[in-house]
Amino acid sequence: MKLADDITSEDLKVFLEEAEEQLQLLDDEVIRLEKETTEEGLATIFRAAHTLKGSSAMLGYTAMTEVGHAMESLLVKLRNHEAAVTSTVVDALLHSLDVLRVLTDELIDEQGVVVDFASLVSELEACIGVKAPESSDSEAVGTIEITDETLGAIELSIAAGETVYRVNASIVGDAMFASIRLFQLTTELSDNAQLIAASPTLEDIQAEKNGLSFTAIIGSSKSVEELTQLSMSVQDIGDVAVSPFDVVSAKATQVTALANAPITPISNAVTESQKNPVAQTVRIDVDRLDNLMNLIGELVIDRTRLQQIGRSLSAKYKADDLVEALGKTSSHVAKVVNDLQEDFMKVRMLPIGTVFSSFPRMMRDLAKSLGKSLDFLVEGGETEIDRTVIEKVRDPLVHMLRNALDHGLESKDDRKTAGKPESGVIKLSAFHEQGHIVITVEDDGAGIHPEKIKKAFVAKGLISEEAASRLSDDEAVELIFLAGASTKAQATEVSGRGVGMDIVKSNIEAINGFVEVESTPGKGSIFTARLPLTLATVQSILVESEGTLCAVPIAYVLEAIKLSPSEISTVSSREVFRLRENVIPLISLSEATGLTDGTRNMDKELHVVVAKVGDRLAGFAVDSLNEPQEIVVKSLGEYVGSARGVSGASILGDGRVVLIMDIPTLISTVGVRSRKVTHAKELQQEIESAPNEPMEEAV
Amino acid sequence: MAKILVVDDAAFMRMRCSKLLTENGHEVVEAGTGREAVEQYKNTSPDAVLLDITMPDMDGLSALKEIRAHDPDARVAMVTAMGQQSIVMEALQAGAKDFVVKPFDADRVLAAVSKLVA
């Protein structure tokens, strides 16, 4: 692929960012077009295609320019109601988007993909029902018939002391704009001379009834050189010949009238006095934003330190003016830093719509391939969320939506039988609630049948029949978040085999989020994901373990308890304790992170943080527990590399470093699946009957 | 050296154009919509304007008319892609002095600009 010579990587970056926006816009609008055709929608699509065409042409990316141009031509017809928006048209437009995406991707990774854009272009042209435009080079030009009127004008001109010239010129450059260039030439001549006659006339030119050559009779006081130069100043005009006009021989050949078309006066624009202030926006590299966030994080830490030092100082030197002034200044700094942090968090916010926008297309295509009829509704796209979260929320949402469409909605026939409208409804919404963003996926499909899912789990040997029989309906429905939960008889291409709601759950929990489901058999299901607004700060419980200060994100903490040594049993050389109906493995936090070998004073009472990730539970023994607090997450940086079980670090107000525990990783190695009453009781009995004896490892 | 207002809704186009013009000693002011262009014209009184035609929030033609209404001597060249001949024609009638076709080559833009500010 060959691009224009002087394209820098910075240029390319801007081009790609913008192309991405335009493609997204096209995606949305084309899908909407299928539902309802509006002038506004068509205008938006047209503009986006046009921008892509223009920018890609600038880049020298011909393939993209041609696709953009073909789309644009079709859109012009649609806007002028010369063609109708049919499903063929929508398909052709969507096909164009696919091709444009491939072409954009090709710019990024240069896979050498060959795109058959020519066939796409003919597909688009077929929608218009128009063949390639024929060249209109056959118009007659070049001769001026001299009339009495012309002669009169010539005589007037001579009387005024002007010289009469004949000007010949033709288009030598780009013939695409012949009319406009000739229009410019005519205007140029009219501005500097008396235009007596011309062929083609201004009217012909305006009606684009012109060829590539031009001739005129003018009266002017300017010299041949001056006239030649000003004619040549119009781009694409060449072969200019200016010569004195032979009036005598011209008189002999006068025939019909040839009027000198007046130039249309400048139309006065209607001034819309809309005084809307112009919105100013700046594009900023994400890396820079992250950098700034880091610096602000440092400031927040220093602010807290500053306040602590201030307090110590004022306690030490009461009523000292300087200390008091320092106190005032530091509290002002604290306030400013607070505001700065708050405002900056807003800068990092993006509407969740940036993620949602690709879904309508995806859902349309999926529904089509499944032979289902779907009304896909999206609400709350404007809800803002930190960009750190936004990057991680896409995949789980895709899974949830696919699941709703594939497993949730029934086939058309089943829906009819159930007395439901043929079209199923899936609604995706987002809203803010108590410092979280809540995203729901709601379908009006078959719902999840507790009995069916129980059977499936028993059949797969994931739970015992007896255990299944004791699960409540709600508990049974929650089973779909376990691995291998797919109840559909046949795995489909759409959701794959057992695709997982378990993956959805673990992905959402990996960002301190939380997902649950509510389902009514026959009526449908609602999946609700609750996510933190940002990953830049995290609410945590601070704990101390073997002298190391650690933070456990509160989202994972089920509870914090005290255990006496007698409450701890050993099962297969592993310590466990009982918390209500669960038997939970116990491990010291320092051992889990590999800081120590886990030996500890066996007589002492233990502080235990019970953590829960998904359905896995574990108790982490620590030396002391502190109040929960908001901490600013700082990455460990390149120097440390990735430490197992540690997701980041922070610095406290007193300057101490705190490690943020990566609970999902820790728990995946030590945790056991939560066992509800039934199983727990069995386990408990086994523990009680045979303490310290090896037994089969739980799950 | 002149002050040029570059108007295009595509940041990529503005960037290319501004780069070219500043490298050739011009001062550049930018606008991303027709409405912004009118505002910027009033605020900064540029010597010449390179005005894109297809833009959201007031297209180039309307912007041209507003600019000309504000300053009848405004020197404006339209920037256009292929397929917009009729609009260009209308723009020229509405007082645009010239036009440049996308993709433009450097010489043409510079020639158009020097002609505008001459």
Boltz contact constraints between the chains, C-beta under 6 A:
constraints:
  - contact:
      token1: [A, 14]
      token2: [B, 11]
      max_distance: 6.0
  - contact:
      token1: [A, 14]
      token2: [B, 12]
      max_distance: 6.0
  - contact:
      token1: [A, 14]
      token2: [B, 15]
      max_distance: 6.0
  - contact:
      token1: [A, 15]
      token2: [B, 12]
      max_distance: 6.0
  - contact:
      token1: [A, 18]
      token2: [B, 10]
      max_distance: 6.0
  - contact:
      token1: [A, 18]
      token2: [B, 11]
      max_distance: 6.0
  - contact:
      token1: [A, 18]
      token2: [B, 12]
      max_distance: 6.0
  - contact:
      token1: [A, 47]
      token2: [B, 54]
      max_distance: 6.0
  - contact:
      token1: [A, 47]
      token2: [B, 56]
      max_distance: 6.0
  - contact:
      token1: [A, 50]
      token2: [B, 54]
      max_distance: 6.0
  - contact:
      token1: [A, 51]
      token2: [B, 10]
      max_distance: 6.0
  - contact:
      token1: [A, 53]
      token2: [B, 81]
      max_distance: 6.0
  - contact:
      token1: [A, 54]
      token2: [B, 81]
      max_distance: 6.0
  - contact:
      token1: [A, 54]
      token2: [B, 102]
      max_distance: 6.0
  - contact:
      token1: [A, 55]
      token2: [B, 10]
      max_distance: 6.0
  - contact:
      token1: [A, 55]
      token2: [B, 12]
      max_distance: 6.0
  - contact:
      token1: [A, 55]
      token2: [B, 13]
      max_distance: 6.0
  - contact:
      token1: [A, 57]
      token2: [B, 102]
      max_distance: 6.0
  - contact:
      token1: [A, 57]
      token2: [B, 103]
      max_distance: 6.0
  - contact:
      token1: [A, 58]
      token2: [B, 16]
      max_distance: 6.0
  - contact:
      token1: [A, 58]
      token2: [B, 103]
      max_distance: 6.0
  - contact:
      token1: [A, 176]
      token2: [B, 82]
      max_distance: 6.0
  - contact:
      token1: [A, 180]
      token2: [B, 85]
      max_distance: 6.0
  - contact:
      token1: [A, 180]
      token2: [B, 88]
      max_distance: 6.0
  - contact:
      token1: [A, 180]
      token2: [B, 89]
      max_distance: 6.0
  - contact:
      token1: [A, 183]
      token2: [B, 92]
      max_distance: 6.0
  - contact:
      token1: [A, 264]
      token2: [B, 93]
      max_distance: 6.0
  - contact:
      token1: [A, 266]
      token2: [B, 95]
      max_distance: 6.0
  - contact:
      token1: [A, 269]
      token2: [B, 65]
      max_distance: 6.0
  - contact:
      token1: [A, 269]
      token2: [B, 66]
      max_distance: 6.0
  - contact:
      token1: [A, 269]
      token2: [B, 69]
      max_distance: 6.0
  - contact:
      token1: [A, 271]
      token2: [B, 69]
      max_distance: 6.0
  - contact:
      token1: [A, 278]
      token2: [B, 36]
      max_distance: 6.0
  - contact:
      token1: [A, 278]
      token2: [B, 39]
      max_distance: 6.0
